[in-house]
Amino acid sequence: MEAADAGEGCVSVVEFSISGMTCAACSTRLEKVLNRQQGMQANVNLAAERARVRLSGVGPEAVIAVVAKAGFSAAVVDAGTRDREKAEKRRVYRREVQRFWIAVALSLPLVAQMAFMFGEAGHAHELPRWWQLALATPVQFWIGWRFYEGAYKALRGGGANMDVLVALGTSMAWGFSTAVTVLGLDQHVYFEGGAAVITLVLLGKLLEARAKSQTSAAIESLIRLQPKMARVERAGAWQEIAVDALMPGDVFLVRPGESVPVDGVVLDGESGVDEAMLTGESMPVSKRLGDAVFAATANGAGALRCQATGVGEQTLLAGIIRLVGEAQGSKAPVQRLADRIAGIFVPVVCALALATLVAWWGVGGEFAQALVNAVAVLVIACPCALGLATPTAIMVGTGQGARAGILVRNAEALERAEKIGVLALDKTGTLTCGKPVLSELLVRKGEDVAALRLAAALESRSEHPLARAVLAAATTVDLPEVKNFRALTGLGVAGEIEDREYRLGAPNWLGVSDDPDILRLQQAGKTVIALQEVSAAGGQLLAILAIADALRPTSRQAVALLKQRGIRVVMLTGDNAATAAAIAAQADIDEFRAGILPADKAAAVNALKDGKTVVAMVGDGINDAPALAAADVSFAIGAGSDAAIEVADLTLIRSDLLGVVDAIGLSAATLGKIRQNLFFAFIYNVLGIPLAAMGLLNPVVAGAAMAMSSVSVVSNSLLLKRWHPQEKNTG
């Protein structure tokens, strides 16, 4: 829940677990019912059995009441919901398996007799009809009671679902056969049809439930990664305590081979940490003093003494689990068509079944055959496959993305990513490593140490990455006090040191951009800043500082792969044209925009739009926030902070441009599965219903086909687990 409560005037988003939904018609109807209520905006997911509801001025209890009135049950999702649901689903699954085998035992004699029904002596092998009635009745009303209950709740709530179709169809077959048996009429009975349909539908539901449980395997695996206990320093001694009891500021120890319990920062020690569960990167990441560590990552051979910075719901792992859960519960625009069809599907099918009954009875004059064909229409038309087509693929796709360090905010973003035509890239930290170092210091007046001392003092107040490079080079220098400090975005910094005015920043700001040394360094792909003393006589150049930020080893490979997909790649940077050209050449980027201030990047992104092409932006998620917001699809690279996760449509935890290629590939794979699923769901009904109406499909065969259609859709979605991230080529 994104807000603690939903009091008057408060807006909150609450997630509910929903039970009682059986098909797409259920989820569609429930969503419509909730959205008609004042103060509720809902999104219901059949595959996840969840509803996310934005509440305004009402509380969760109002949602629970509305859901109950619609024929379902709801409960607010909390920390223990997943465990309770798993236990309940295991209990229900075991009960349904037992009932299924009982149904098989009762139905088998009815179905087996059909093998002897052909030929002249067929009826001699028919079971006595009273025996058939005795075998079929428990299947119809005990084993099949779930369908009657579901149908009643759906009709009471003003809708119709799969249960209505199954209950109506099998009841017609059982009722007709019972009347023939009781009255002793000379007609064929269809007890085997109703019993077999219920048994097969139950089998389909069991297989579907088993397959659906695998779609959420990614989240389950993430949850299992976090250790339950932590070794914490208390009063100079180490104690084993529950991870849930850790507080920010606590000092904990991660021994060799253990998992990190919570997010923290290294105080002492050195080790390699496997962060593959966050980033998909197989190589261990070196950790030492001051480095961040994240919950559930695996420590290597060294011991690390760390201080907790994020615990509970504030860890990066918890944020990933929350984000993946939200994405799995969201709807892709492609699902809207399926939802609209599911909303009217059952009433239309009932009308078609009635028309089939009337037509066959009127033309052929044989009520029994007309009834069989009408039952076949009802049974084969279940919309389950239609309702599962999109959410199961989204669940598996977003789960696979999480394993590879790709966090998808919602299904809509995942769908749009496949359609990207233009990709705008930030330079620093995206194409480059984001760890600039001072590579050259050219002093025009004074000594090297004095110039570095002045530059570092000015940069000590700045948060810019270039400032960190200068400060890192001046760790042994005593810095003087800076007065009247000023930071000019995109230009540089200024301030007074020892009663003199200094400026440090872009050469064009200081009027020295035509200096030969500056031009030479820029053409070498280095970022250049200049130190200037300002007086009444004007500015005097004191030093030139060249800062190098190496291109990421995989950037050129990523750009090549993006081009192969037909994507136009454009680099946006605040650096000068010469430096931008050098970096673009190294990355094999043909198009760039240089000298763009952070505030102007959004305008640059908008300028790339032509109303037809999907434009994406890749940045660090913080400084590039306006540009990310302006893009049709936004990627944040390097999700070490919550801010990055909050800004972008897709967050790439691994600081690697190949993650963008992987995200687009994942989008294409997921949308491909959705299209396949929808095609099979539609074609199944488009072909099946006419065949049933024409009398070419037995109800038993129809029941088997209907049951397996849902299983096939879920199984097809599970094939997404074969998707893997792009292999690196750093050579």
WOBEL-V733628 format. One record per residue. PHI is phi in degrees with one decimal (* if undefined). Layout:
# WOBEL-V733628
phi=[PHI:PHI]
This chain:
# WOBEL-V733628
phi=[*:-86.0:-140.9:-64.8:-148.0:-125.3:-70.1:-57.5:83.2:-94.7:-109.0:-142.4:-114.6:-119.5:-102.5:-119.7:-88.6:-116.3:-122.6:109.0:-78.6:-119.5:-157.7:-62.2:-62.5:-63.8:-64.4:-65.2:-66.5:-62.5:-61.9:-64.2:-60.6:-66.3:-70.1:-79.1:-79.6:-68.6:81.9:-128.1:-131.8:-116.8:-136.1:-107.1:-115.2:-67.0:-64.2:-86.1:54.6:-133.3:-134.7:-103.4:-124.6:-86.9:-105.7:-134.4:82.9:-129.9:-105.0:-59.1:-61.7:-67.1:-64.9:-58.4:-66.3:-65.2:-62.6:-63.1:-65.2:-79.9:102.0:-125.2:-128.7:-136.7:-146.0:-67.3:-75.9:-131.5:-61.3:-97.4:-60.6:-60.4:-66.4:-64.0:-63.5:-61.5:-64.6:-66.2:-65.4:-63.9:-64.1:-64.6:-61.5:-61.2:-64.6:-68.1:-63.7:-60.9:-65.4:-60.8:-68.4:-64.7:-62.0:-61.8:-62.4:-78.3:-84.0:-57.9:-61.6:-67.7:-75.4:-63.7:-64.4:-64.2:-66.8:-102.8:-84.0:-97.5:106.0:-68.8:-98.6:-58.9:-69.9:-67.7:-96.0:-73.9:-62.8:-53.3:-63.8:-67.8:-65.1:-61.0:-62.6:-66.7:-74.7:-77.2:-63.3:-61.3:-63.6:-67.7:-110.0:-101.7:-62.6:-89.1:-60.9:-58.6:-73.4:-66.4:-63.3:-63.9:-66.2:-61.9:-63.8:-65.6:-67.7:-63.9:-83.3:90.4:-136.2:-144.2:-140.7:-59.3:-59.5:-62.3:-63.4:-67.4:-62.2:-65.9:-63.9:-70.3:-65.4:-61.5:-65.9:-66.8:-62.4:-62.5:-65.4:-64.7:-61.8:-61.9:-67.4:-65.7:-86.0:68.0:-77.2:-89.7:-136.9:-72.7:-105.8:-126.8:-59.9:-63.7:-64.6:-63.6:-65.1:-67.1:-62.3:-61.4:-64.0:-69.6:-64.4:-63.4:-60.7:-58.9:-65.3:-66.0:-65.1:-63.8:-62.7:-66.4:-69.3:-62.2:-63.2:-77.0:-68.7:-99.7:-62.1:-62.4:-64.7:-60.0:-66.6:-66.2:-63.3:-69.3:-70.3:-73.9:-67.6:-88.4:-122.2:-136.3:-98.4:-115.7:-87.1:-134.0:53.7:79.3:-124.0:-93.7:-128.7:-88.5:-131.4:-66.4:-57.8:-62.4:-89.1:-67.9:-122.9:-55.4:100.4:-64.4:-99.3:-128.3:-114.2:-114.0:-83.2:-54.6:85.2:-88.3:-92.7:-71.5:-74.9:-143.5:-69.3:-166.5:-129.0:-73.0:-96.6:-160.3:104.8:-150.2:-163.4:-102.2:-117.4:-82.2:-107.9:-59.0:-67.8:-97.5:-110.7:78.0:-86.3:-77.6:-78.4:-62.0:-104.0:-68.3:-125.9:-147.2:-48.9:90.9:-79.4:-85.9:-123.3:-125.7:-54.1:78.3:-76.4:-98.2:-75.4:-91.7:-86.0:-98.6:-99.4:-124.7:-102.1:-129.1:-113.6:-67.6:-117.0:-139.4:-127.7:59.8:-76.0:-93.0:-79.2:-62.9:-60.7:-62.3:-64.2:-65.1:-59.7:-64.3:-68.5:-63.9:-61.4:-65.5:-64.9:-67.4:-90.2:-89.1:-114.8:-82.9:-54.5:-64.2:-79.5:-60.7:-61.5:-62.0:-64.3:-64.3:-67.8:-60.8:-64.3:-115.2:-65.6:-62.7:-57.8:-64.1:-64.7:-60.0:-64.8:-65.8:-64.5:-64.3:-63.7:-63.7:-60.0:-64.6:-64.2:-67.0:-68.4:-71.7:-83.4:-87.1:77.3:-109.1:-64.6:-59.9:-65.9:-61.0:-64.7:-59.2:-67.0:-65.3:-62.5:-61.3:-62.1:-63.7:-72.8:-77.3:-90.4:-58.2:-87.8:-56.5:-58.9:-64.9:-73.5:-90.9:-56.4:-85.0:-62.7:-66.5:-66.3:-62.7:-63.3:-69.6:-62.3:-68.4:-66.5:-63.4:-61.2:-61.3:-63.0:-97.1:80.0:-114.1:-100.8:-101.5:-69.1:-156.4:-65.7:-63.8:-64.9:-63.7:-68.5:-68.7:-57.9:-65.9:-97.8:-59.6:-112.3:-131.2:-122.8:-93.1:-118.1:-74.5:-87.0:-70.1:85.6:-109.8:-77.4:-98.8:-70.4:77.5:-125.1:-66.6:-130.2:-73.7:-97.2:-144.6:-131.1:-106.4:-95.3:-96.8:-147.5:93.7:-109.7:-57.8:-63.1:-64.3:-65.7:-65.4:-63.0:-68.4:-64.5:-67.4:-61.6:-65.6:-76.7:-64.4:-95.9:-101.6:-103.3:-69.9:-55.9:-65.6:-63.9:-64.6:-65.5:-66.6:-65.0:-63.0:-80.9:-119.2:-66.6:-98.7:-104.3:-77.0:-96.1:-76.5:-76.6:-110.9:-111.8:53.0:-69.7:-140.3:-114.0:-108.9:-53.2:81.7:-115.2:159.7:-130.3:-147.2:179.1:-104.5:-127.4:51.5:66.8:-124.9:-93.4:-129.3:-130.5:-138.3:174.1:-62.2:-57.6:-69.4:-67.9:-90.2:76.8:-124.1:-68.0:-94.2:-63.5:-57.4:-64.5:-63.2:-62.6:-63.3:-67.0:-64.7:-68.0:-85.1:86.3:-100.1:-86.0:-116.2:-125.4:-123.7:-104.2:-133.6:-96.2:-106.4:-139.2:-62.5:-80.6:124.4:-99.5:-119.9:-71.8:-98.4:-160.0:-119.6:-114.7:-104.0:-117.9:-105.5:-129.9:-65.1:-66.0:-61.0:-58.9:-100.4:-62.9:-63.2:-62.6:-63.2:-62.1:-62.5:-68.7:-64.3:-63.5:-60.9:-81.9:81.2:-93.4:-82.4:-102.6:-128.2:-93.4:-113.7:-149.8:-84.5:-70.5:-72.6:-62.9:-66.4:-65.2:-60.9:-64.6:-65.8:-67.0:-60.8:-65.6:-62.0:-89.5:63.5:-98.6:-85.3:-132.7:-149.6:-122.8:-108.3:67.8:-93.3:-71.9:-52.4:-68.5:-96.2:-67.1:-62.1:-64.7:-64.7:-65.8:-62.2:-67.4:-79.8:-80.7:-124.1:87.8:-118.9:-86.6:-80.2:-107.2:-114.2:-130.8:-116.9:-152.0:-88.2:84.5:-121.6:-64.4:-97.2:-54.3:-61.4:-68.9:-63.2:-67.8:-75.1:-74.9:-69.9:-135.5:-122.5:-120.0:-107.3:-94.9:78.7:-94.2:-77.7:-130.4:-64.1:-60.1:-63.5:-64.8:-74.5:-81.9:-96.2:-71.0:-129.1:-109.8:-105.0:-64.9:-77.7:-78.3:-156.0:-65.4:-61.3:-61.6:-66.7:-60.1:-62.9:-62.6:-66.7:-63.6:-63.1:-60.1:-63.2:-66.1:-67.0:-66.0:-62.8:-65.4:-61.1:-64.2:-61.1:-60.8:-64.5:-61.3:-65.7:-64.8:-67.8:-65.5:-60.4:-75.7:-61.6:-86.9:-68.8:-63.0:-61.0:-61.5:-65.4:-64.7:-84.8:81.7:-97.1:-136.6:-69.9:-56.0:-65.5:-63.6:-60.9:-63.3:-64.3:-64.6:-63.0:-62.6:-75.8:-62.6:-66.0:-63.3:-66.0:-65.4:-65.3:-63.7:-63.1:-63.8:-66.3:-64.3:-61.8:-65.2:-76.5:-68.2:-135.5:-62.9:-64.2:-70.2:-77.0:-136.2:-94.4:-78.6]
